[in-house]
Amino acid sequence: MTTLALLAVLLGQATPAVSVPAAPSAPALALARAVDPAAALSAVTSASPASSAAPAAAAVAPSPTRVAGMAPVPGRSNLLQLGIPEVPAALAERVRRFTEARSARLLDVSDDGATVLVATRFCQTFQLHVVEQPLGARTQITFGREPVAQGLFLPGDTQVVFYLQDAGGSENWQVHRLDRRTGRSELVTDGKSRHESMALSPDGRLLAYAGTGRNGRDTDVYLAEVARPREARRLLEAEGSFAPLDFSPDGRQLLVRQFRSIGDSDLLLVDVATGDQRRLTPPGAKASVRAARFTADGKGVYLVTDRFSDFNELYFTDLADPGAVPRPLTRTIRWDVEGLAVARDGSRVALTVNADGVSRLYLLEPRTGKLAPASVPGNLPAGVAAGLAFPAKKPASLFLGLMTPRTPGDVWQLELGARKLLRWTRSELGGIDPSSLEEPALVRYPAKDGVQIPAFRYRPRGGGKSPAVVVWHGGPEAQERALFSPLAQLLVDAGVAVLLPNVRGSDGYGKAYLAMDDGVKREQALGDIGATLDWIAAQPDLDASRVAVYGGSYGGYMVLATAAFHPERIRAAVDVVGISSIPTFLESTAPYRRDLRRAEYGDERDPEVRAALERISPLGKVEAIQAALFVQQGRNDPRVPQSEAEQIVQAVRAKGREVWYLLALDEGHGFQKRENRDHALATAVMFLERTLLAPAFEAPGPPTASPPLPAAR
């Protein structure tokens, strides 16, 4: 999660005539296999006479899973499961109320500030909508089954929208061009490679994006004329990962980030006509490039980096003086700058700062260098900003997206001159009273070496000792923040406390803290798991004998690590698309990600590093796992492949322990489609409540052995 990416992955997302590559024709049996493998296999083995048995058997597609005993969820052939009971109707209704909540993610604003482009889910997935006045109707403009990732208006023409969309959670996003006048979408890219980070020149003439089309491993920068978007050329071709960030005001230059890791990036200035490039970041130690934008006159660049500080600060770079040291602009703020927007007339720069997990809005006057917190009238709630934009022709209007623990996400407009606040969307909460939702409190506790670990704590109402669920975030360079969480609210409503730690290696607390788990240091960093469990045990209102862990992606690894290395201290573990062995993960993650992940975890090809990674891999300690285990996985996951889930499921079952396993055939790194996401959430809550709250477990004694899972029916 980006830092926010984890929540989107775990909780998040039929288009008008979208043009996609034609699939090869196939018999009806092949289609049946795609949607219901069990039914297709039955048809093959029962519909043919004995004389044709061999050819029929040869036509059977490989099973979508290596785990024996998997069967479709009743009425849901795209979901396979093992050992999971039916969700009780009352629980399904409780979950439904929370999953009915909608959000509006700010994607773009028209030049005149009269139209906003948002992503909203009204049906199965997040689709593009336009809003044409504050609190106006959201008009849907894409209608696909697959979620839309990024969307941009064509400058000067809101009837043309470019957007990214993948299929089945593969993350092989394709660039599409939507003509709202006809309602038709055109596929711009090759239909198979991964594409991301679209940017449009201010005059609407050029489109840039990143893509892996050359070899599937390196990410190059492509450039196309908007009038002929399918005729893109590679502007920057090199080994590594590159992405466009911003066009200069005249469209002649492009800022490109070369990304090696969250803490090791460079910023390049690329000539659009010739492809000539110049490095803007000074040489020296590794450092981040979190954001970069041209100044309004194109003569300089605003850069967010931690190159000269422990935090990501905003700097000004003068393009006319290549040897000059970038000038700091936010030195008085001891937190990470996270969002950046530059008014087209050069009158102001807006930035958001991540202060202990909550966003703060600041305004900078470029001419004077004056930096001050934005004066926000009205009732803008405290939360996490996601999206920041000045309309090209309205520099006194600032649009921002905002999420809070009680609001899933909405779009606001701040009129800076008039000091007026306008709300553009009011997302529904499924009939839930926002005031009934719990706000998390920020707490801190010490690790064994004295490092302070920040965490958000949700406290259930009522007295007595309550069980607790620890939610580990992904990344590992992500951060838990004060956001709307159906999982946390459902558990708190049931009387279960929820703790969301930001252990060392988390983003948001400086580059030294971020790097504390890099490479072989991860072995020491796992001590923060024990510190977290110790803190729970020291709280008078928490029951240390009833603790569970939940997490996705790297958080799933932390879940399995907790179960493997602290087996007597937890009852239950929910692993969502998690890593079970770091070496096998590094060998099997998508090719374009391998070197990026080696920068974080270490290079498994080095025998000494591999030995350290194997020591901290839960798969090698499976015999120690005592907790009840529930694993959720998407079949098409390019980040943490299905094999990571299935090897831990098989290993635990081989030790005679029961495991719940849920596999979505049409998902990737997390469940994006609403019905899948709802089922995953409902079964996870059911699992946690049964292991922590069920009458049979009310007085289990010391948690030296986890209770057996309830039998499936």
C-alpha positions in Angstrom: 0.0 0.0 0.0 1.5 2.8 -1.2 1.2 3.6 1.8 -2.4 3.6 1.0 -2.0 0.9 -1.4 -2.5 -1.9 1.1 -6.0 -0.8 2.0 -6.9 -0.5 -1.6 -5.4 -4.0 -2.3 -7.3 -5.7 0.5 -10.6 -3.9 0.5 -10.8 -2.3 -2.9 -12.7 -2.0 -6.7 -19.9 -4.7 -17.8 -17.3 -0.8 -20.3 -19.0 0.6 -23.2 -17.5 -1.3 -26.1 -14.0 -1.4 -24.8 -11.6 -2.5 -27.6 -9.4 -5.4 -26.4 -7.3 -7.9 -28.2 -9.5 -10.7 -29.7 -9.2 -14.0 -27.8 -8.8 -17.1 -29.8 -12.0 -19.1 -30.4 -12.5 -22.1 -28.2 -15.2 -24.8 -27.7 -17.8 -24.3 -24.9 -15.9 -26.8 -22.7 -12.9 -24.5 -22.5 -15.1 -21.6 -21.5 -16.7 -23.9 -18.8 -13.2 -24.7 -17.4 -12.5 -21.0 -17.1 -15.5 -20.3 -14.9 -16.0 -23.6 -13.2 -13.1 -26.0 -13.4 -14.9 -28.7 -11.3 -18.0 -28.7 -13.6 -15.8 -28.8 -16.7 -13.9 -31.8 -15.4 -17.1 -33.6 -14.6 -18.4 -32.9 -18.1 -15.3 -34.3 -19.7 -15.3 -37.5 -17.7 -19.0 -38.3 -18.0 -20.2 -37.1 -21.4 -17.9 -39.1 -23.6 -17.9 -42.8 -24.5 -15.0 -45.0 -23.4 -13.6 -45.0 -26.9 -12.9 -41.3 -26.7 -11.7 -41.1 -23.1 -8.0 -40.6 -23.9 -8.6 -37.6 -26.2 -11.0 -36.0 -23.7 -8.6 -36.4 -20.9 -5.8 -34.8 -22.9 -8.1 -31.8 -23.4 -8.6 -31.1 -19.7 -6.9 -27.9 -18.6 -4.5 -27.9 -15.7 -6.2 -27.6 -12.3 -6.1 -24.0 -11.0 -4.8 -25.2 -7.7 -2.4 -27.7 -6.3 -4.3 -28.0 -3.0 -6.4 -31.2 -2.8 -10.0 -30.9 -1.8 -10.8 -27.5 -3.2 -14.4 -26.9 -4.3 -16.4 -23.9 -5.6 -18.1 -21.7 -3.2 -21.8 -22.4 -3.7 -23.1 -20.2 -6.4 -19.7 -18.6 -7.0 -17.7 -20.7 -9.5 -14.9 -18.1 -9.6 -14.1 -18.8 -5.9 -12.6 -22.1 -4.7 -12.4 -22.9 -1.0 -11.3 -25.5 1.4 -12.6 -26.0 4.9 -14.7 -22.8 5.1 -18.2 -23.1 6.6 -21.1 -21.2 5.2 -21.3 -17.6 6.4 -24.2 -17.2 8.8 -26.9 -14.9 7.4 -26.7 -12.6 10.4 -23.0 -12.1 9.9 -23.4 -11.7 6.1 -25.9 -8.8 6.8 -23.5 -7.2 9.3 -20.7 -7.3 6.8 -23.0 -6.1 4.0 -23.8 -2.9 5.8 -20.1 -1.9 5.9 -19.3 -3.0 2.4 -22.1 -0.9 1.0 -20.0 2.1 1.9 -18.7 3.9 -1.2 -15.9 6.3 -1.8 -14.8 8.8 -4.4 -11.2 8.9 -5.4 -10.0 12.2 -7.0 -8.3 11.5 -10.3 -8.4 14.8 -12.2 -10.0 18.2 -12.5 -10.9 20.0 -15.7 -9.0 23.2 -16.7 -11.9 25.4 -15.6 -12.5 23.6 -12.4 -16.1 22.8 -13.4 -15.8 19.0 -13.8 -14.1 16.5 -11.5 -13.1 13.0 -12.6 -13.4 10.4 -9.8 -13.3 6.6 -9.3 -16.4 5.2 -7.6 -17.8 1.8 -7.1 -21.6 1.6 -7.7 -21.6 -2.1 -8.8 -18.7 -4.6 -8.8 -15.6 -2.5 -9.4 -14.3 1.1 -9.3 -15.2 2.8 -12.5 -14.8 6.4 -13.8 -17.5 9.0 -13.0 -17.7 12.7 -13.6 -19.2 15.2 -11.2 -20.1 18.6 -12.6 -21.0 20.6 -9.5 -20.5 20.4 -5.8 -22.6 17.5 -4.4 -23.8 16.9 -7.9 -24.7 13.5 -9.4 -21.9 11.1 -10.2 -22.3 10.2 -13.9 -20.6 6.9 -14.8 -18.6 6.9 -18.0 -16.9 3.5 -17.9 -18.8 0.3 -17.3 -16.3 -2.6 -17.3 -16.1 -5.6 -15.0 -12.5 -4.9 -14.3 -11.5 -1.9 -12.1 -10.1 1.3 -13.5 -6.7 2.4 -12.0 -5.7 5.9 -13.3 -7.8 8.4 -15.3 -6.9 11.8 -16.9 -8.9 14.3 -18.8 -7.4 15.4 -22.1 -6.3 19.1 -21.3 -8.9 21.4 -22.9 -11.4 18.6 -23.7 -13.1 16.8 -20.9 -15.0 14.7 -23.5 -11.8 12.6 -24.0 -10.4 10.6 -21.1 -7.3 8.4 -20.9 -7.4 5.6 -18.3 -5.6 2.4 -17.2 -7.4 -0.9 -16.7 -6.1 -4.5 -16.2 -7.9 -7.9 -16.3 -8.3 -10.4 -13.5 -6.0 -8.6 -11.2 -3.0 -9.3 -13.4 -1.7 -5.7 -13.0 -0.9 -5.7 -16.8 -2.7 -2.3 -17.1 -3.5 -1.1 -20.6 -4.0 2.5 -21.7 -7.4 3.2 -23.1 -8.8 6.3 -24.8 -12.5 7.0 -24.1 -14.4 9.4 -26.3 -17.4 10.4 -24.2 -19.2 11.8 -27.2 -19.6 8.3 -28.7 -19.2 6.3 -25.5 -16.5 4.1 -27.1 -13.1 3.2 -25.7 -10.0 2.5 -27.8 -7.2 0.2 -26.6 -4.0 2.3 -27.0 -1.3 -0.2 -25.9 -0.4 -3.8 -26.8 -3.0 -5.6 -24.6 -0.4 -7.7 -22.8 2.4 -5.7 -21.3 2.2 -3.7 -18.1 1.7 0.0 -18.4 1.4 2.7 -15.7 2.1 6.4 -14.8 0.3 8.2 -17.6 1.1 11.9 -18.1 -0.4 14.4 -20.6 1.3 17.6 -21.9 -0.4 20.8 -20.8 -1.4 21.6 -24.4 -3.0 18.1 -24.8 -0.8 17.2 -27.7 1.4 14.5 -26.1 0.9 11.3 -24.0 3.6 9.7 -22.0 3.5 6.4 -20.0 5.7 3.7 -18.7 5.6 0.1 -20.1 7.4 -3.2 -20.1 6.7 -4.0 -23.8 10.4 -4.3 -24.8 11.3 -7.4 -22.8 8.8 -7.8 -19.9 11.4 -7.0 -17.3 12.5 -3.4 -17.8 10.1 -0.5 -17.6 10.7 2.1 -20.4 9.1 5.5 -21.1 6.8 5.7 -24.1 5.7 8.9 -25.9 2.8 9.3 -28.4 0.9 12.1 -30.1 -2.6 12.2 -28.7 -3.9 12.4 -32.3 -2.2 9.0 -32.9 -2.0 7.4 -29.5 -1.3 3.9 -30.8 1.9 5.0 -32.6 3.9 5.4 -29.5 7.7 5.4 -29.5 10.1 4.6 -26.8 11.5 7.9 -25.5 13.7 6.3 -22.8 15.0 2.8 -23.1 17.3 1.4 -20.5 17.8 -1.3 -17.9 15.7 -0.7 -14.8 12.4 1.0 -14.0 11.5 4.4 -15.3 8.3 6.4 -15.2 7.1 9.9 -16.4 6.1 12.4 -13.8 5.4 15.7 -15.4 5.6 17.6 -18.7 7.2 21.1 -18.8 4.7 23.9 -19.5 5.8 24.1 -23.1 5.7 20.3 -23.5 9.3 20.1 -24.7 10.7 18.4 -21.6 9.6 15.5 -19.4 10.5 14.7 -15.8 11.3 11.0 -15.4 11.9 9.0 -12.2 14.4 6.1 -12.2 13.1 3.9 -9.4 15.3 1.3 -7.7 13.6 1.3 -4.3 11.5 3.6 -2.1 14.8 5.0 -0.8 16.9 4.9 -3.9 15.7 6.9 -7.0 16.9 9.5 -9.4 15.2 12.3 -11.3 16.0 12.8 -15.0 15.2 15.7 -17.3 14.4 14.3 -20.8 14.2 16.2 -24.0 10.9 15.1 -25.7 12.3 15.6 -29.3 15.7 14.0 -29.0 15.5 11.8 -25.9 18.6 13.4 -24.5 18.6 13.2 -20.7 20.2 14.9 -17.8 20.2 13.8 -14.2 18.8 16.4 -11.8 19.4 14.6 -8.5 22.9 15.3 -7.1 25.3 12.4 -6.9 26.0 10.8 -3.6 24.2 8.5 -1.2 21.0 6.7 -2.1 17.9 8.9 -1.7 14.3 9.0 -2.6 12.3 10.9 -5.2 8.8 11.0 -3.9 7.4 13.7 -6.3 8.6 16.2 -8.8 6.8 19.0 -10.7 8.0 21.8 -13.0 7.7 25.4 -11.8 5.0 27.4 -13.6 7.6 29.1 -15.9 9.4 25.8 -16.6 12.7 27.2 -15.5 12.9 25.1 -12.3 11.7 21.9 -10.7 10.1 21.2 -7.3 11.5 18.0 -5.9 10.5 16.0 -2.9 13.4 13.9 -1.6 15.1 12.7 1.5 18.6 13.3 0.0 19.6 16.0 2.5 17.5 15.0 5.5 16.0 12.1 7.4 12.5 13.1 6.0 11.2 13.8 2.5 11.4 17.6 2.1 10.5 19.9 -0.7 13.4 21.5 -2.7 13.7 23.9 -5.6 16.2 23.1 -8.4 17.2 25.8 -10.9 17.5 24.2 -14.3 19.8 27.0 -15.5 22.4 26.2 -12.8 23.0 22.4 -13.0 25.7 22.5 -10.3 23.7 24.3 -7.7 22.6 22.5 -4.6 18.8 22.3 -4.4 17.3 24.9 -2.1 15.2 23.6 0.8 11.7 25.0 1.1 10.1 22.9 4.0 13.1 22.6 6.4 10.8 23.7 9.3 8.5 20.7 8.9 9.9 17.5 10.4 7.6 15.1 8.6 7.4 13.7 5.1 6.0 15.8 2.3 3.7 13.5 0.5 1.5 15.4 -2.0 2.4 18.3 -4.3 0.5 20.6 -6.7 1.7 23.7 -8.6 -0.7 26.4 -9.7 -0.3 27.1 -13.4 0.2 30.9 -12.9 3.0 30.3 -10.4 1.2 32.0 -7.5 1.3 29.1 -5.1 2.3 25.6 -4.4 0.2 23.3 -2.3 1.6 20.4 -0.4 0.4 17.8 2.1 2.6 16.5 5.0 2.2 13.1 6.6 2.3 14.0 10.3 2.1 10.8 12.4 -0.3 9.2 9.8 -2.5 12.3 9.4 -2.3 14.7 6.5 -1.7 18.4 7.0 -2.1 20.9 4.2 0.4 23.7 3.6 0.7 26.5 1.0 3.9 27.9 -0.3 4.4 31.3 -2.0 7.1 30.7 -4.5 8.1 34.4 -4.9 8.7 34.9 -1.2 9.3 31.4 0.0 6.7 31.8 2.7 5.3 28.5 4.0 2.3 28.3 6.2 -0.5 25.8 7.1 -3.5 26.3 4.9 -6.3 28.3 6.5 -9.2 25.9 6.0 -12.7 27.2 6.9 -15.7 25.1 7.6 -15.6 21.5 8.7 -12.9 19.8 6.7 -12.2 16.7 8.8 -8.8 15.5 9.8 -7.7 12.5 7.7 -5.5 11.3 4.9 -5.2 13.3 1.7 -5.2 11.4 -1.6 -5.0 13.6 -4.6 -4.2 17.3 -4.8 -4.9 19.5 -7.9 -5.1 23.1 -9.1 -7.3 23.6 -12.2 -5.2 25.0 -15.0 -7.3 28.2 -15.3 -8.4 28.6 -11.7 -5.2 28.9 -9.6 -7.1 30.1 -6.5 -9.1 26.8 -6.4 -7.5 23.7 -4.8 -9.1 20.3 -5.1 -8.2 17.4 -2.8 -9.3 13.9 -1.9 -9.7 13.1 1.7 -10.3 9.8 3.7 -11.0 9.5 7.4 -11.8 6.7 9.8 -15.5 7.7 9.4 -15.6 8.6 5.7 -14.3 6.2 3.0 -13.2 9.0 0.7 -14.6 12.2 -0.8 -13.5 15.2 -2.9 -13.4 18.8 -1.5 -12.6 22.2 -3.1 -10.9 25.0 -1.2 -11.3 28.5 -2.5 -8.2 30.1 -1.3 -9.0 33.7 -1.9 -12.5 33.6 -0.6 -11.6 31.1 2.2 -14.6 29.0 1.1 -14.9 25.2 1.4 -17.0 23.2 -1.0 -17.7 19.5 -0.8 -18.1 17.8 -4.2 -19.0 14.3 -3.1 -20.7 12.8 -0.1 -20.1 9.1 -0.1 -22.7 6.8 1.3 -22.0 4.6 4.4 -24.5 2.0 3.7 -27.0 3.5 6.2 -24.4 3.5 9.0 -24.3 6.5 11.3 -20.8 7.9 11.0 -20.8 9.0 14.6 -21.2 5.3 15.6 -17.8 4.4 14.1 -14.7 4.2 16.3 -11.9 6.6 15.8 -8.4 5.1 16.4 -6.1 6.5 19.0 -2.3 6.8 18.3 -0.2 4.9 20.8 3.6 4.1 21.0 5.4 1.3 22.7 9.1 0.3 22.9 10.9 -2.4 21.0 13.4 -4.5 22.9 16.2 -2.1 21.7 14.3 1.0 22.7 13.0 2.0 19.3 9.5 3.5 19.6 6.8 1.8 17.6 3.8 3.9 16.6 0.4 2.2 16.2 -3.3 3.0 15.8 -5.6 1.4 18.3 -9.3 0.8 18.0 -10.9 0.2 21.4 -14.3 -1.6 21.7 -16.9 -0.1 23.9 -17.9 -1.8 27.1 -15.8 -3.1 30.0 -13.8 -6.2 30.7 -10.8 -7.7 28.9 -11.3 -7.9 25.2 -9.5 -10.1 22.6 -7.3 -8.3 20.1 -6.4 -8.6 16.4 -3.1 -7.2 15.2 -3.2 -6.0 11.6 0.2 -6.0 9.9 0.5 -3.7 6.9 2.1 -4.6 3.6 4.9 -3.1 1.7 6.9 -3.6 3.8 7.5 0.1 3.1 3.9 1.0 3.7 2.2 2.7 6.7 -0.9 2.2 8.6 -2.9 5.4 8.7 -6.2 6.8 10.1 -8.5 5.5 7.4 -11.9 3.9 7.0 -11.6 0.2 7.7 -14.6 -2.1 7.5 -12.5 -4.9 9.1 -11.6 -2.8 12.1 -15.1 -1.5 12.5 -16.7 -4.9 12.3 -14.3 -6.4 14.8 -14.7 -3.5 17.3 -18.4 -3.7 16.9 -18.1 -7.4 18.0 -16.1 -6.5 21.0 -12.6 -7.1 19.6 -9.8 -4.6 19.9 -7.7 -3.8 16.8 -4.1 -2.7 16.8 -2.4 -1.5 13.6 1.4 -1.1 14.2 3.9 0.7 12.1 6.9 -1.5 13.0 10.5 -0.5 11.9 10.7 -0.5 8.1 7.4 1.4 7.8 7.2 4.6 5.8 6.4 8.0 7.3 8.9 8.2 10.1 12.1 9.1 8.3 14.5 7.2 6.1 16.5 5.8 9.1 13.4 4.1 10.4 12.4 3.0 6.9 15.8 1.3 6.4 15.8 -0.6 9.7 14.5 -3.8 8.1 16.4 -3.8 4.8 18.2 -6.9 3.7 19.5 -9.1 6.5 18.4 -6.5 9.1 14.9 -8.0 8.7 15.9 -10.8 11.1 16.4 -8.3 13.9 13.3 -6.3 12.9 11.1 -9.3 13.4 11.7 -8.6 17.1 9.0 -5.9 16.8 6.4 -8.7 16.6 7.3 -9.8 20.2 7.3 -6.2 21.4 3.8 -5.8 20.0 2.6 -8.9 21.7 4.3 -7.8 25.0 2.5 -4.4 24.8 -0.8 -6.2 24.4 -0.1 -8.4 27.4 0.7 -5.3 29.5 -2.7 -3.6 28.8 -5.2 -4.2 31.6 -8.2 -4.2 29.1 -6.7 -6.7 26.6 -6.8 -10.5 26.9 -3.3 -11.8 25.9 -4.7 -15.3 25.7 -7.0 -14.3 22.8 -4.9 -12.7 20.2 -5.1 -13.1 16.4 -3.1 -11.5 13.5 -4.3 -10.4 10.1 -2.3 -8.9 7.2 -1.9 -8.8 3.4 1.1 -9.0 1.1 4.1 -8.3 3.3 1.6 -8.1 6.1 0.7 -11.7 5.2 4.3 -12.6 5.7 4.2 -10.9 9.1 1.1 -13.0 9.9 2.9 -16.2 9.1 6.0 -15.1 10.9 4.0 -14.4 14.0 2.5 -17.8 13.8 5.8 -19.5 13.2 8.1 -17.6 15.6 5.6 -16.8 18.4 3.3 -19.9 18.1 2.2 -20.0 21.7 1.1 -16.3 21.8 -1.7 -16.2 19.1 -4.8 -18.2 18.5 -5.6 -17.4 14.8 -3.9 -16.0 11.7 -5.4 -14.6 8.5 -2.8 -14.4 5.7 -4.0 -12.5 2.6 -1.7 -12.9 -0.5 1.2 -13.2 1.8 4.8 -14.4 1.4 5.6 -17.8 3.0 9.3 -18.0 1.9 11.2 -14.9 1.0 13.7 -16.8 -1.3 11.0 -18.5 -3.3 9.0 -15.3 -3.5 12.0 -13.4 -5.0 12.5 -16.2 -7.5 8.8 -16.2 -8.6 7.5 -12.7 -8.4 7.0 -11.0 -11.8 10.3 -10.4 -13.7 9.9 -6.6 -13.6 9.7 -6.7 -9.8 12.6 -9.0 -8.9 15.4 -6.5 -8.7 13.1 -3.9 -7.1 12.3 -6.4 -4.4 15.9 -7.5 -4.0 16.8 -4.0 -3.1 14.4 -4.3 -0.1 14.9 -7.9 1.0 18.4 -8.8 -0.2 19.6 -10.9 -3.1 18.6 -14.5 -2.6 21.3 -15.5 -5.1 23.9 -14.7 -2.6 24.3 -17.8 -0.4 24.9 -15.9 2.8 21.9 -13.7 2.2 19.8 -16.6 1.2 20.6 -18.4 4.4 19.5 -15.4 6.4 16.3 -15.2 4.4 15.5 -18.8 4.9 16.0 -18.5 8.7 13.2 -15.9 8.8 10.9 -17.6 6.3 7.8 -19.2 7.9 7.7 -22.1 5.5 10.9 -23.4 7.2 9.2 -23.3 10.6 5.9 -24.8 9.7 6.1 -27.5 12.3 5.9 -24.8 15.0 2.7 -23.3 13.8 -0.2 -23.9 16.3 -2.6 -21.1 15.4 -5.7 -21.6 13.4 -4.8 -20.5 9.8 -6.9 -18.9 7.1 -5.2 -18.1 3.7 -6.7 -16.0 1.0 -5.1 -15.7 -2.5 -5.7 -14.4 -6.0 -4.8 -16.8 -8.8 -3.4 -14.1 -11.1 -1.2 -12.3 -8.5 2.0 -11.0 -10.2 3.5 -9.8 -7.0 3.1 -12.7 -4.5 2.3 -15.7 -6.7 -0.3 -18.3 -5.8 2.6 -20.7 -5.1 3.4 -18.8 -1.9 0.0 -19.4 -0.5 -0.3 -23.0 -1.6 3.0 -24.1 -0.3 2.2 -23.0 3.2 -1.3 -24.4 3.0 0.1 -27.8 1.9 2.9 -27.8 4.5 0.5 -27.0 7.4 -2.0 -29.6 6.3 0.8 -32.2 5.9 1.5 -31.6 9.7 -2.1 -32.7 10.4 -3.5 -29.2 11.0 -6.6 -27.8 9.5 -6.4 -24.8 7.2 -9.1 -22.6 5.6 -8.1 -21.6 2.1 -9.9 -19.2 -0.3 -8.7 -18.9 -3.9 -10.2 -16.3 -6.3 -9.7 -17.3 -10.0 -10.4 -13.8 -11.3 -8.3 -11.8 -8.8 -4.6 -10.9 -8.3 -2.9 -9.1 -5.4 -5.9 -8.7 -3.3 -9.6 -8.9 -4.0 -10.9 -6.0 -6.1 -14.3 -7.1 -7.3 -17.0 -6.4 -4.8 -18.6 -9.8 -4.5 -15.2 -11.4 -4.0 -14.1 -8.7 -1.6 -17.3 -9.0 0.4 -16.9 -12.8 0.7 -13.3 -12.6 1.7 -14.1 -10.0 4.4 -17.1 -12.0 5.7 -15.2 -15.2 6.0 -12.3 -13.5 7.7 -14.5 -11.9 10.3 -16.3 -15.2 10.8 -12.9 -17.0 11.3 -11.7 -14.4 13.8 -14.9 -14.3 15.7 -15.1 -18.1 16.0 -11.5 -18.4 17.2 -11.6 -15.4 19.6 -15.3 -15.2 20.7 -17.0 -18.5 20.2 -18.3 -20.0 23.5 -16.1 -23.1 23.1 -13.1 -20.8 23.3 -14.2 -18.4 26.1 -11.9 -20.1 28.7 -9.2 -22.0 26.9 -6.5 -21.6 29.4 -3.0 -20.6 28.4 -2.6 -20.3 24.6 0.0 -23.0 24.3 -2.0 -24.8 21.6 -4.5 -23.2 19.4 -8.0 -24.5 19.4 -9.1 -26.6 16.4 -11.1 -24.8 13.7 -14.8 -25.4 13.6 -15.7 -28.1 11.1 -17.0 -27.0 7.7 -20.6 -27.9 6.9 
